Amino acid sequence: MITRHEFEQARNQTAAMLRKAGIVATDREIADMDVADFGLGRLSIEGAQIVTLVHTERIAARVIVLFPGQTLPEHRHPPGKSDPGKEEVVRGIWGTVRVYADGQPSIAPGVIPPGKDALYTVRHETILKPGEQILLSPGDRHWFQAGKDGAVLYSFSTLLSDAIDEFTNPQVVRKTRIEG
């Protein structure tokens, strides 16, 4: 849960970062932005700000904004009823983001949020800078962490499946609650 003040502050900071990255977002897109603390109540440490640009039954395009050092928790996109799972391309727009997925561990010490070692299990690091991208296959566990200045990313995917995403941390709640 986050406070109304935290929500407004995050929304304003996100709008400023979008402008800095050269992304034009409508007033409606900013108003509908998802400020996700994942139910952990530590938005500046574990969270993400997500602006949905397109969402149909077949494709989704989003902008993910991560504040400096902010981590989007480890998760995977499992298969649905008639779908093999979300395939996602993440592309750096502004700043630097570390993407962690399956592969030979190459994580730097001190990257995992304190006390969460068991909840961040994939540790192969790919660093994305503006213009670089990575393809995440259906079912692949992954997580993101912004560099010292934050990061702005595009996420293009085969569908928007937040409701069925599986997080490694059983305490994660996908829908943010705002108090006040």
Phi and psi in degrees as a GROMACS rama.xvg file:
@    title "Ramachandran Plot"
@    xaxis  label "Phi"
@    yaxis  label "Psi"
@TYPE xy
-124.168  160.478  ILE-2
-83.1689  161.737  THR-3
-58.0404  -39.6259  ARG-4
-62.5622  -45.2324  HIS-5
-60.6576  -41.9452  GLU-6
-60.7665  -50.4784  PHE-7
-62.5103  -41.9725  GLU-8
-62.3513  -43.6452  GLN-9
-64.81  -40.6454  ALA-10
-64.067  -43.5475  ARG-11
-65.1877  -42.4833  ASN-12
-64.7418  -38.0193  GLN-13
-64.6655  -45.357  THR-14
-59.5406  -40.2336  ALA-15
-65.6182  -40.7719  ALA-16
-67.8004  -36.4683  MET-17
-61.8586  -44.1389  LEU-18
-61.5203  -43.6283  ARG-19
-60.8222  -34.565  LYS-20
-81.8949  -5.04526  ALA-21
81.4148  19.9655  GLY-22
-99.2803  127.055  ILE-23
-92.8148  122.988  VAL-24
-120.604  139.942  ALA-25
-73.617  163.458  THR-26
-58.3325  -38.8767  ASP-27
-64.542  -43.02  ARG-28
-63.4382  -39.6515  GLU-29
-67.1235  -42.7212  ILE-30
-63.8388  -34.8282  ALA-31
-89.4409  1.75986  ASP-32
-53.681  143.506  MET-33
-95.6798  113.685  ASP-34
-97.8463  102.204  VAL-35
-103.053  115.611  ALA-36
-100.173  -0.0298682  ASP-37
57.4526  26.3483  PHE-38
72.2726  8.50876  GLY-39
-93.9366  -13.2818  LEU-40
66.3513  23.9586  GLY-41
-134.383  56.7317  ARG-42
-52.4952  -41.3864  LEU-43
-70.7247  -18.666  SER-44
-100.4  -51.9775  ILE-45
-126.543  108.181  GLU-46
177.179  -176.416  GLY-47
-166.977  153.463  ALA-48
-114.581  124.822  GLN-49
-126.976  124.526  ILE-50
-111.376  118.634  VAL-51
-88.0498  123.71  THR-52
-95.2694  -41.5324  LEU-53
-142.658  137.797  VAL-54
-149.478  108.346  HIS-55
-122.981  -176.09  THR-56
-69.8691  -17.1192  GLU-57
-113.672  -26.2375  ARG-58
-141.468  159.037  ILE-59
-144.634  143.952  ALA-60
-132.391  128.15  ALA-61
-137.132  160.955  ARG-62
-114.682  126.554  VAL-63
-107.556  126.717  ILE-64
-113.247  128.231  VAL-65
-119.72  129.007  LEU-66
-74.1271  166.19  PHE-67
-50.7223  122.259  PRO-68
73.8759  -2.0752  GLY-69
-69.2734  140.612  GLN-70
-116.28  128.446  THR-71
-89.0983  116.444  LEU-72
-57.3891  155.312  PRO-73
-60.6256  135.063  GLU-74
-158.279  174.893  HIS-75
-143.626  160.265  ARG-76
-109.039  97.7046  HIS-77
-75.715  168.06  PRO-78
-64.0282  150.215  PRO-79
-101.35  -167.097  GLY-80
-57.0812  -50.1333  LYS-81
-124.804  21.5611  SER-82
-129.519  140.403  ASP-83
-72.6281  -7.41627  PRO-84
118.322  160.62  GLY-85
-72.0373  128.422  LYS-86
-98.8889  132.995  GLU-87
-134.507  134.873  GLU-88
-107.898  125.022  VAL-89
-111.077  126.401  VAL-90
-125.731  128.73  ARG-91
-70.0177  136.376  GLY-92
-114.277  -46.7332  ILE-93
-148.107  142.64  TRP-94
76.6934  -167.524  GLY-95
-125.4  139.489  THR-96
-131.626  139.614  VAL-97
-94.4805  129.264  ARG-98
-111.621  128.602  VAL-99
-113.437  132.451  TYR-100
-149.734  -175.88  ALA-101
-62.9712  150.799  ASP-102
140.959  -177.528  GLY-103
-60.2361  124.387  GLN-104
-56.5702  131.157  PRO-105
-143.866  22.6212  SER-106
-71.2047  142.292  ILE-107
-82.4764  147.813  ALA-108
-59.8807  144.183  PRO-109
82.8407  7.25737  GLY-110
-83.7941  -39.1665  VAL-111
-67.919  134.241  ILE-112
-52.2862  138.392  PRO-113
-51.9162  133.122  PRO-114
77.8628  8.70232  GLY-115
-117.079  18.1666  LYS-116
-50.7072  -42.0827  ASP-117
-72.0923  -14.1195  ALA-118
-101.745  -1.48903  LEU-119
-124.945  89.5326  TYR-120
-93.662  -26.5226  THR-121
-93.3131  132.98  VAL-122
-135.196  21.1049  ARG-123
-88.0406  118.845  HIS-124
-95.5018  132.099  GLU-125
-123.892  125.974  THR-126
-97.7875  122.794  ILE-127
-104.246  129.757  LEU-128
-111.04  170.593  LYS-129
-51.3573  131.653  PRO-130
89.9258  -10.022  GLY-131
-97.187  152.503  GLU-132
-146.382  165.102  GLN-133
-140.217  144.332  ILE-134
-100.794  126.838  LEU-135
-109.368  119.339  LEU-136
-78.9481  157.909  SER-137
-53.843  134.694  PRO-138
86.0576  -12.4004  GLY-139
-69.2174  128.602  ASP-140
-72.2631  142.043  ARG-141
-161.308  161.791  HIS-142
-155.95  161.117  TRP-143
-126.82  151.13  PHE-144
-145.672  128.882  GLN-145
-74.8177  153.199  ALA-146
-76.7612  -168.772  GLY-147
-65.6492  -22.5114  LYS-148
-101.595  -3.27892  ASP-149
94.4757  -177.774  GLY-150
-154.542  148.538  ALA-151
-125.631  129.603  VAL-152
-131.432  150.885  LEU-153
-94.4115  144.528  TYR-154
-126.333  114.758  SER-155
-110.847  128.584  PHE-156
-143.625  165.662  SER-157
-73.2655  -21.1541  THR-158
-165.801  165.58  LEU-159
-101.342  112.367  LEU-160
-125.337  31.6814  SER-161
-51.5845  -38.2825  ASP-162
-62.6639  -26.4164  ALA-163
-110.275  2.48533  ILE-164
-55.8058  141.551  ASP-165
-110.204  118.358  GLU-166
-95.9777  143.185  PHE-167
-65.1253  -36.8446  THR-168
-80.5315  114.591  ASN-169
-67.2577  -11.7148  PRO-170
-84.2591  -8.94352  GLN-171
-66.7849  133.285  VAL-172
-121.48  121.468  VAL-173
-69.2196  -33.6401  ARG-174
-89.8093  119.465  LYS-175
-73.4688  135.632  THR-176
-102.719  134.428  ARG-177
-114.557  125.386  ILE-178
-98.0866  147.878  GLU-179
